[in-house]
Amino acid sequence: MPIVEFDQEEYDFGTVVEGEKVEGVFKVTNAGKVDLIILNVKPSCGCTTPNWTKEPIAPGASGEIKFEFNSTGRVGVQNKSITVKSNAEKNTQVIRLKGTVTAKK
């Protein structure tokens, strides 16, 4: 079975001003012995847009889950999750992004 390893399971974007868009990347490595296929990536809210490696990830190879967080209307502490479904032994995993959005002055 494929085994998913993330370079980080939580992305801290620090502090941004409302209206800014935050972009980030989670690196995904296949630590298993057969191809890893990321089937779906679903954010916890519409403010986060994911994009991920669609082709199979060979054993030992890596892919990416990129995201964009739109901070418009989201003042305060943010804790968002992204659910990753794959053909791995642990077929559903959750990665997170967090940070603080301050009001425009």
Secondary structure as UniProt FT lines:
FT   STRAND          4..6
FT   STRAND          10..17
FT   TURN            18..19
FT   STRAND          21..30
FT   STRAND          38..43
FT   TURN            46..47
FT   STRAND          48..52
FT   TURN            59..60
FT   STRAND          62..70
FT   TURN            72..73
FT   STRAND          76..86
FT   STRAND          92..102
//
